[in-house]
């Protein structure tokens, strides 16, 4: 088994400094503009191509040898032209999937494509081909890494250094990257939290290297559709049953689905019918675009590094049925995404009288499906978090299961007295409050007006980097 190399902070800095000169320098765009440009792209190609391609499974053996990765006819130009035939506007390739094999020339681990029979940087082949065909370039990267034992209860500082070094390479060696799609983070099946591998540090690193690169986390389904948590774009993996509302979504979003039966190629693919192009266009692509959602369709290359004939035919048919009609309607004004750790999570909580089975602990348990619910006899409910010592904070978010609370006050406790943060109306389901940093031993909400029985799914507190 190839061993994870020790990566120290000094080495990480050296990688960053040596490659930063290669990072594209473009005027920095506001996040709102980047989100608008993204949904205007409408339709793109996901490309799952990695060690699982050779194992007939979407999740590979983490100890599989690099020698099995041998696409003898690799042709990324074929992929790009196939995307163009479907009127797609961008591509996204799996640079590293959950089993940790890197398909670029990385200096962070020997478990990479340069130690395979191919001995070519596939990420470079892909980025060069897609740009040459006028397509934008996205990259996919998995935080979960079972080969390098980056998994629950085993994460070390060296793992985090490896992640940072690998992302630094991806953000500095391949020109302009329009989006980084991250997977294997904060998902029920990965169980790696945004605290285990600190989201804010990774997000800030990406933006420092490529400010115009959107960061998307594929596992945001647990967060309310109305809130932008740990991603620049709301994500929906349709193959896992996640669905964006095609009636009232107004958040910039992306939804993904494989054209074939699986994400990665399997030996049955050439003779198994792919999804029907007309249904993909009329039942998925068009309805998604109508609600500010970009659709990314996965097409899996075979073991030679080529698309099968049935996939190529389907893409051409999609191109006959669908044309990009240009920009969608202007997006609504949005709050900046939440990217920091929630310092209120699992802290001691107090409240006015609750319903017996919905007490205060349910509002800071990091579960949006449970709520603190005030007893209906209480006219002015309150809810409080006690940090046990003074903490720096500059953001409070109140997330409701259903929009209900309309007028309320936020306060913080310092030096023996409560001090005001907010007093007013906000009827949103996700109520985001950003303010100048304060120190506080406690924070609380007092509700003055609500349409019906008060409930709070999550009371969240952050100390954001600004």
BELSUL-V216069 format. One record per residue. N is the residue number from 1. RES is the residue in one letter. PHI is phi in whole degrees, -180 to 180 (none if undefined). PSI is psi in radians with two decimals (* if undefined). OMEGA is omega in whole degrees, 0 to 359 (999 if undefined). Layout:
N:RES:PHI:PSI:OMEGA + N:RES:PHI:PSI:OMEGA
This chain:
1:X:none:2.40:178 + 2:X:-75:2.32:185 + 3:X:-95:2.55:175 + 4:X:-66:2.22:177 + 5:X:-76:2.54:175 + 6:X:-70:2.19:180 + 7:X:-120:1.99:181 + 8:X:-97:2.96:182 + 9:X:-61:-0.68:181 + 10:X:-63:-0.72:179 + 11:X:-65:-0.70:179 + 12:X:-61:-0.78:179 + 13:X:-62:-0.67:180 + 14:X:-64:-0.75:177 + 15:X:-60:-0.81:182 + 16:X:-62:-0.80:183 + 17:X:-69:-0.68:183 + 18:X:-71:-0.47:184 + 19:X:-102:-0.23:187 + 20:X:-61:-0.52:180 + 21:X:-64:-0.41:181 + 22:X:-86:-0.16:181 + 23:X:-69:2.28:181 + 24:X:-62:2.38:180 + 25:X:-106:1.89:180 + 26:X:-129:2.72:175 + 27:X:-55:2.38:181 + 28:X:-76:2.24:181 + 29:X:-99:2.56:174 + 30:X:-62:2.61:180 + 31:X:-57:-0.69:180 + 32:X:-59:-0.67:179 + 33:X:-68:-0.73:178 + 34:X:-63:-0.72:178 + 35:X:-63:-0.73:179 + 36:X:-64:-0.80:180 + 37:X:-62:-0.60:180 + 38:X:-67:-0.89:181 + 39:X:-66:-0.49:177 + 40:X:-67:-0.41:177 + 41:X:-65:-0.55:172 + 42:X:71:-0.82:194 + 43:X:-152:2.27:180 + 44:X:-146:-3.13:185 + 45:X:-114:2.17:169 + 46:X:-89:2.45:180 + 47:X:-131:1.76:175 + 48:X:-88:1.90:184 + 49:X:-149:1.96:186 + 50:X:-172:-2.89:180 + 51:X:-53:-0.68:179 + 52:X:-59:-0.38:178 + 53:X:-55:-0.47:185 + 54:X:-104:0.26:186 + 55:X:-131:0.06:180 + 56:X:58:0.50:178 + 57:X:-148:2.67:178 + 58:X:-75:-0.45:177 + 59:X:-113:2.12:185 + 60:X:-88:2.82:169 + 61:X:-62:2.11:183 + 62:X:-67:-0.23:179 + 63:X:-106:0.22:177 + 64:X:-61:2.44:183 + 65:X:-78:2.53:176 + 66:X:-58:-0.33:182 + 67:X:-64:-0.34:181 + 68:X:-80:-0.27:181 + 69:X:-85:1.76:188 + 70:X:-147:1.20:178 + 71:X:-78:1.60:190 + 72:X:-67:-0.36:182 + 73:X:-118:0.46:184 + 74:X:-45:2.19:182 + 75:X:-144:1.54:181 + 76:X:-70:-0.39:176 + 77:X:-66:-0.60:175 + 78:X:-62:-0.73:179 + 79:X:-61:-0.83:183 + 80:X:-63:-0.75:180 + 81:X:-67:-0.59:176 + 82:X:-66:-0.70:176 + 83:X:-63:-0.74:178 + 84:X:-63:-0.62:181 + 85:X:-65:-0.44:178 + 86:X:-94:0.09:182 + 87:X:64:0.52:174 + 88:X:-75:2.81:184 + 89:X:-117:-0.14:182 + 90:X:-160:2.94:173 + 91:X:-130:2.87:177 + 92:X:-148:2.13:184 + 93:X:-114:2.59:180 + 94:X:-79:1.58:181 + 95:X:-63:-0.65:175 + 96:X:-149:2.18:177 + 97:X:-99:-2.93:191 + 98:X:-65:-0.38:181 + 99:X:-90:0.05:165 + 100:X:89:0.03:180 + 101:X:-79:2.20:183 + 102:X:-97:2.21:181 + 103:X:-98:0.51:171 + 104:X:-130:2.96:181 + 105:X:-81:1.43:182 + 106:X:-94:2.60:175 + 107:X:-98:0.06:187 + 108:X:-90:-0.33:184 + 109:X:-160:2.63:174 + 110:X:-78:-0.20:182 + 111:X:-83:1.29:185 + 112:X:-150:2.99:189 + 113:X:-64:-0.43:180 + 114:X:-70:-0.24:175 + 115:X:-104:0.28:173 + 116:X:-101:2.97:176 + 117:X:-61:-0.45:181 + 118:X:-67:-0.83:180 + 119:X:54:0.67:176 + 120:X:-130:2.54:176 + 121:X:-78:1.78:184 + 122:X:-67:-0.61:179 + 123:X:-62:-0.69:177 + 124:X:-67:-0.77:178 + 125:X:-57:-0.76:181 + 126:X:-67:-0.87:183 + 127:X:-63:-0.71:179 + 128:X:-63:-0.76:183 + 129:X:-69:-0.74:182 + 130:X:-70:-0.68:177 + 131:X:-65:-0.70:181 + 132:X:-62:-0.42:179 + 133:X:-99:0.24:175 + 134:X:77:0.38:182 + 135:X:-106:2.54:176 + 136:X:-76:2.76:187 + 137:X:-116:2.14:171 + 138:X:-114:2.76:173 + 139:X:-128:2.55:174 + 140:X:-109:2.49:180 + 141:X:-147:2.29:179 + 142:X:-97:2.26:172 + 143:X:-73:-0.84:175 + 144:X:-58:2.29:184 + 145:X:-147:1.61:188 + 146:X:-74:-0.42:177 + 147:X:-67:-0.78:182 + 148:X:-90:0.19:176 + 149:X:62:0.48:172 + 150:X:-85:1.53:186 + 151:X:-150:3.00:185 + 152:X:-52:2.41:175 + 153:X:69:0.17:181 + 154:X:-131:0.15:187 + 155:X:-78:2.29:181 + 156:X:-120:2.91:174 + 157:X:-57:-0.57:178 + 158:X:-64:-0.63:177 + 159:X:-61:-0.78:182 + 160:X:-66:-0.67:175 + 161:X:-62:-0.70:179 + 162:X:-62:-0.80:179 + 163:X:-58:-0.83:181 + 164:X:-63:-0.72:180 + 165:X:-67:-0.70:180 + 166:X:-67:-0.75:179 + 167:X:-67:-0.61:176 + 168:X:-61:-0.77:176 + 169:X:-60:-0.84:183 + 170:X:-64:-0.55:182 + 171:X:-87:-0.13:185 + 172:X:-124:-0.22:185 + 173:X:-102:-0.17:193 + 174:X:-129:0.47:177 + 175:X:73:-2.75:185 + 176:X:-72:2.16:176 + 177:X:-110:2.03:186 + 178:X:-77:-0.46:179 + 179:X:-158:2.54:172 + 180:X:-115:2.01:179 + 181:X:-98:2.02:185 + 182:X:-104:2.48:182 + 183:X:-133:2.94:176 + 184:X:76:0.41:185 + 185:X:-128:2.25:176 + 186:X:56:0.59:177 + 187:X:-106:2.64:179 + 188:X:-57:-0.54:182 + 189:X:-88:-0.34:179 + 190:X:-97:-0.64:177 + 191:X:59:0.54:173 + 192:X:-106:1.96:186 + 193:X:-82:2.96:176 + 194:X:-73:-0.08:173 + 195:X:-95:-0.66:179 + 196:X:-59:-0.84:170 + 197:X:-117:1.87:193 + 198:X:-65:1.96:184 + 199:X:-58:-0.80:185 + 200:X:-59:-0.65:180 + 201:X:-67:-0.73:180 + 202:X:-70:-0.77:179 + 203:X:-59:-0.80:181 + 204:X:-65:-0.65:177 + 205:X:-62:-0.84:180 + 206:X:-58:-0.83:183 + 207:X:-67:-0.52:178 + 208:X:-70:-0.54:181 + 209:X:-89:-0.69:179 + 210:X:-140:1.54:184 + 211:X:-59:-0.44:182 + 212:X:-95:0.20:177 + 213:X:-89:2.11:175 + 214:X:-73:2.43:176 + 215:X:-108:2.13:179 + 216:X:-123:2.32:173 + 217:X:-106:2.18:186 + 218:X:-72:-0.15:189 + 219:X:-113:0.70:181 + 220:X:-90:0.25:187 + 221:X:-67:-0.40:181 + 222:X:-75:-0.27:183 + 223:X:-91:2.58:183 + 224:X:-58:2.52:182 + 225:X:-62:-0.43:184 + 226:X:-86:-0.09:183 + 227:X:-119:2.53:179 + 228:X:-100:1.64:181 + 229:X:-111:2.18:170 + 230:X:55:0.69:176 + 231:X:-173:2.66:174 + 232:X:-88:-0.30:183 + 233:X:-137:2.32:177 + 234:X:-66:2.41:185 + 235:X:-120:2.50:181 + 236:X:-140:1.97:176 + 237:X:-90:1.74:187 + 238:X:-65:-0.55:178 + 239:X:-65:-0.35:177 + 240:X:-99:0.19:177 + 241:X:88:0.09:180 + 242:X:-82:2.36:184 + 243:X:-135:2.28:172 + 244:X:-83:2.51:178 + 245:X:-69:2.11:178 + 246:X:-89:0.20:176 + 247:X:-104:-0.79:189 + 248:X:-137:0.23:177 + 249:X:-65:2.34:176 + 250:X:-134:0.40:176 + 251:X:-104:2.47:174 + 252:X:-61:2.23:190 + 253:X:-141:2.86:172 + 254:X:-137:2.44:176 + 255:X:-127:2.46:183 + 256:X:-127:2.64:182 + 257:X:-159:2.52:176 + 258:X:-85:2.48:174 + 259:X:-68:-0.71:179 + 260:X:-90:-3.00:185 + 261:X:-73:-0.36:184 + 262:X:-137:2.94:177 + 263:X:-71:-0.82:178 + 264:X:-98:2.71:182 + 265:X:-64:2.48:173 + 266:X:-131:2.78:186 + 267:X:-61:-0.36:180 + 268:X:-82:-0.22:188 + 269:X:-60:-0.73:183 + 270:X:-62:-0.42:183 + 271:X:-113:0.06:178 + 272:X:-101:2.25:181 + 273:X:-58:2.42:175 + 274:X:-84:3.03:179 + 275:X:-64:2.54:186 + 276:X:-69:2.14:183 + 277:X:-54:-0.74:182 + 278:X:-63:-0.69:179 + 279:X:-71:-0.67:177 + 280:X:-60:-0.72:182 + 281:X:-74:-0.90:189 + 282:X:-82:-0.56:184 + 283:X:-99:-0.29:184 + 284:X:-124:-1.09:187 + 285:X:-60:-0.93:183 + 286:X:-65:-0.82:178 + 287:X:-61:-0.64:178 + 288:X:-66:-0.83:179 + 289:X:-58:-0.54:181 + 290:X:-69:-0.27:180 + 291:X:-123:0.66:173 + 292:X:64:0.56:181 + 293:X:-118:2.18:176 + 294:X:-82:2.49:180 + 295:X:-111:2.21:177 + 296:X:-117:2.04:185 + 297:X:-101:2.15:181 + 298:X:-81:2.33:173 + 299:X:-128:2.11:187 + 300:X:-96:2.10:174 + 301:X:-67:2.67:179 + 302:X:-85:-3.01:186 + 303:X:-72:-0.25:173 + 304:X:-86:-0.16:182 + 305:X:88:0.45:181 + 306:X:-128:2.74:172 + 307:X:-81:2.47:176 + 308:X:-69:2.78:182 + 309:X:-61:-0.68:182 + 310:X:-67:-0.56:177 + 311:X:-71:-0.74:179 + 312:X:-62:-0.73:179 + 313:X:-64:-0.74:180 + 314:X:-63:-0.71:180 + 315:X:-65:-0.71:176 + 316:X:-62:-0.68:180 + 317:X:-67:-0.69:176 + 318:X:-59:-0.74:180 + 319:X:-63:-0.51:177 + 320:X:-75:-0.53:185 + 321:X:-90:-0.36:188 + 322:X:-138:2.37:174 + 323:X:-127:2.53:177 + 324:X:-73:2.04:183 + 325:X:-86:0.12:177 + 326:X:95:-2.88:186 + 327:X:-57:2.50:173 + 328:X:-83:3.12:178 + 329:X:-62:2.72:182 + 330:X:-63:2.34:180 + 331:X:-67:2.70:174 + 332:X:-70:2.74:175 + 333:X:-69:2.27:186 + 334:X:-121:2.68:170 + 335:X:-71:2.66:173 + 336:X:-62:2.59:182 + 337:X:-66:2.63:171 + 338:X:-79:2.18:181 + 339:X:-129:-0.07:185 + 340:X:-95:3.01:176 + 341:X:-78:2.44:180 + 342:X:-82:1.85:185 + 343:X:-80:-0.09:176 + 344:X:-89:-0.21:185 + 345:X:-60:2.14:176 + 346:X:63:0.32:173 + 347:X:-80:2.80:178 + 348:X:-58:2.33:181 + 349:X:-126:2.55:176 + 350:X:-132:2.83:180 + 351:X:-162:2.95:167 + 352:X:-68:3.09:186 + 353:X:-52:2.22:181 + 354:X:-105:2.88:165 + 355:X:-64:2.56:188 + 356:X:-57:-0.68:186 + 357:X:-102:0.22:181 + 358:X:-139:1.06:186 + 359:X:-81:-3.14:192 + 360:X:-59:-0.52:182 + 361:X:-61:-0.39:183 + 362:X:-74:-0.20:182 + 363:X:-95:-0.01:174 + 364:X:-142:0.70:181 + 365:X:-104:0.14:180 + 366:X:63:0.56:179 + 367:X:-133:1.96:184 + 368:X:-79:-0.07:179 + 369:X:-94:-0.05:175 + 370:X:-119:2.65:183 + 371:X:-144:2.58:163 + 372:X:-77:2.30:182 + 373:X:-126:2.13:180 + 374:X:-71:2.50:174 + 375:X:-62:2.38:186 + 376:X:-64:-0.27:180 + 377:X:-81:-0.22:182 + 378:X:-82:2.14:184 + 379:X:-80:-0.62:181 + 380:X:-130:1.40:183 + 381:X:-66:2.69:174 + 382:X:-140:2.72:181 + 383:X:-143:2.42:190 + 384:X:-140:2.45:173 + 385:X:-112:2.32:179 + 386:X:-112:2.02:181 + 387:X:-83:-0.13:180 + 388:X:73:-0.30:172 + 389:X:-156:2.83:182 + 390:X:-64:2.36:180 + 391:X:-127:2.57:172 + 392:X:-81:2.39:179 + 393:X:-153:2.66:179 + 394:X:-145:0.15:180 + 395:X:-149:2.36:172 + 396:X:-130:2.35:178 + 397:X:-125:2.26:174 + 398:X:-109:2.04:180 + 399:X:-109:2.16:179 + 400:X:-105:2.63:175 + 401:X:-66:-0.70:173 + 402:X:-136:2.49:179 + 403:X:-61:2.23:189 + 404:X:-149:-0.97:181 + 405:X:-69:2.29:182 + 406:X:-119:-0.67:179 + 407:X:-126:2.28:185 + 408:X:-160:2.97:177 + 409:X:-126:2.44:172 + 410:X:-113:2.38:181 + 411:X:-139:2.75:173 + 412:X:-128:2.65:187 + 413:X:-108:2.14:180 + 414:X:-149:2.33:177 + 415:X:54:0.74:172 + 416:X:83:0.15:179 + 417:X:-147:2.71:178 + 418:X:-88:2.37:182 + 419:X:-124:2.52:186 + 420:X:-77:2.52:172 + 421:X:-119:-0.65:183 + 422:X:-157:2.47:175 + 423:X:-148:1.81:183 + 424:X:174:-2.79:186 + 425:X:-108:2.48:174 + 426:X:-163:1.88:185 + 427:X:-96:0.13:181 + 428:X:-68:2.66:175 + 429:X:-68:-0.69:176 + 430:X:-111:1.92:185 + 431:X:-103:1.87:184 + 432:X:-101:2.22:179 + 433:X:-125:2.01:175 + 434:X:-113:2.43:184 + 435:X:-153:2.97:177 + 436:X:-62:2.53:184 + 437:X:-58:2.34:174 + 438:X:-129:2.87:172 + 439:X:-107:2.41:184 + 440:X:-153:2.52:173 + 441:X:-89:-0.43:179 + 442:X:-145:2.76:169 + 443:X:-137:2.65:180 + 444:X:-151:2.76:172 + 445:X:-118:2.37:174 + 446:X:-120:2.19:186 + 447:X:-97:2.16:178 + 448:X:-99:-0.47:182 + 449:X:-151:2.33:176 + 450:X:-149:2.64:183 + 451:X:-71:-0.55:179 + 452:X:-154:-2.82:186 + 453:X:-54:2.22:185 + 454:X:-72:2.35:173 + 455:X:-146:2.57:178 + 456:X:-131:2.13:179 + 457:X:-75:-0.80:179 + 458:X:-147:2.24:171 + 459:X:-107:1.93:191 + 460:X:-118:2.47:182 + 461:X:-131:2.38:184 + 462:X:-136:2.66:169 + 463:X:-118:1.48:188 + 464:X:-74:2.59:169 + 465:X:-75:2.26:177 + 466:X:-141:*:999
